[in-house]
Amino acid sequence: MQIPPFSLEAQISEIGEEIEEALIKVFRSGKYIGGEEVISFEKAFASEIQTSYSVSCNSGTDALILALRSLGIGQGDEVITSSFSFFATAEAITSVGATPVFVDIDSKTYLMDLSLIEKAITPKTKAILPVHLFGHPLDMDQIMAIAELNKLKVIEDCAQAAGSYWRGKPVGSYGDVGCFSFFPTKNLGAAGDGGAVTTNDLNLAQTIRQLAIHGMPKRYFHTNIGYNSRLDSLQAAILNVKLNRLNKWIKQRKEIALNYINKLSEIESIRLPSDNLTNTSVHSWNQFVIRIVDNSFIKNIKANSEYVLDNQSRDLFRTELQRLGINTIIYYPIPIHLQPIYKELGYEEGSLPVTEKVCNQVISLPIFPELNAIQQSYIIDKIKEIFKK
Ligand SMILES: Cc1ncc(COP(=O)(O)O)c(C=O)c1O
């Protein structure tokens, strides 16, 4: 059996025909940029996220850049965020001329440790950029309270969290802006790149839209240096079809996650992701990330006993899964603060100990709505075999 970490192929039988119809409609309309599909997607997405506005753009990275720019964040400003994220989170901050300031994460949720935010605030701090990593919602009540007290803006990185809720409200509806990615592997994935910014602020929505179209409030009249960052009509047509299924797909993801949690909980060498949320908060399980915390399993795969370090145990486990046809991904092997380009920020090994430890131990098991019962059982049985005492 070969199981991919992620697959869109299985969706074809469910939505293939609807997608084909939607795409041919766009082709026939001759309107490939903007138009009906983009307008209706933005409306529907704003309604899904329960915000007044949603402005679509070319990617989640652009959504972050547009959001930061619209809030006037740039040269000399600091933005507090997490180093345990996809690089784009920090890259967007640097791209607008500001400096990312990383705080360590909580070892159970892998999210920014909220108790560290206030210590990281300086006179230059302009915003907090929380990342709802893997679909796990952050405590937005606490973040908004810290932001209000310290007069900071909040930019939610919801790239991995379409369909996540904090206390009954979708993520992306709490901060000044919410930034979403429609990269194919996301909960709501296009067949290419795409993104959106959500907000309740009309002025921000207008600024974001203008920045996304060459800083152009009126045709061929430019008031800003902006970007060419639009969601293609074809991608919008696909997203319109898929948005109707988002919540159903999140439920399927949750069932898979709970199955993994129930069946793998007895294995001492594995730390399972935490889902200790109230019932009005929803983890959307974009990724199911476990940690390999010791190397006691090595005898079972006849590996050589030199493998002693955290990441070597994890990598060996990963290789063994691959041999068994179970393909996994490491999100993320190197924390952002230790990436070569960020050397100049002055972080070094040991600066963010929890983040660094977690990066050495994490591995993401296959999770996507169509991962069937046979595949799930196969994965669970093989992992149990690897860890049998
Ligand atoms: C947490 C996070 N932020 C930002 C991004 C950037 O999104 P995109 O790939 O659509 O530019 C991603 C996507 O990979 C992400 O996972």
The ligand as a Tripos MOL2 file, in Angstrom:
@<TRIPOS>MOLECULE
LIG
   16    16     1     0     0
SMALL
NO_CHARGES

@<TRIPOS>ATOM
      1 C1          1.4120   29.3140    8.3460 C.3       1 LIG1
      2 C2          1.5250   29.7630    6.9280 C.ar      1 LIG1
      3 N1          1.6270   31.0620    6.6600 N.ar      1 LIG1
      4 C3          1.7210   31.5270    5.3980 C.ar      1 LIG1
      5 C4          1.6960   30.6670    4.3270 C.ar      1 LIG1
      6 C5          1.8500   31.2200    2.9500 C.3       1 LIG1
      7 O1          0.7960   30.8630    2.0980 O.3       1 LIG1
      8 P1          1.0340   30.6790    0.5260 P.3       1 LIG1
      9 O2          1.7820   29.4280    0.3260 O.co2     1 LIG1
     10 O3         -0.3540   30.6290   -0.0290 O.co2     1 LIG1
     11 O4          1.7760   31.8830    0.0660 O.co2     1 LIG1
     12 C6          1.5690   29.3100    4.5570 C.ar      1 LIG1
     13 C7          1.4870   28.3820    3.4290 C.2       1 LIG1
     14 O5          2.1800   27.5490    3.1000 O.2       1 LIG1
     15 C8          1.4930   28.8270    5.8860 C.ar      1 LIG1
     16 O6          1.3980   27.5350    6.1340 O.3       1 LIG1
@<TRIPOS>BOND
     1     1     2 1
     2     2     3 ar
     3     2    15 ar
     4     3     4 ar
     5     4     5 ar
     6     5     6 1
     7     5    12 ar
     8     6     7 1
     9     7     8 1
    10     8     9 2
    11     8    10 1
    12     8    11 1
    13    12    13 1
    14    12    15 ar
    15    13    14 2
    16    15    16 1
@<TRIPOS>SUBSTRUCTURE
     1 LIG1         1 GROUP 0 **** ****
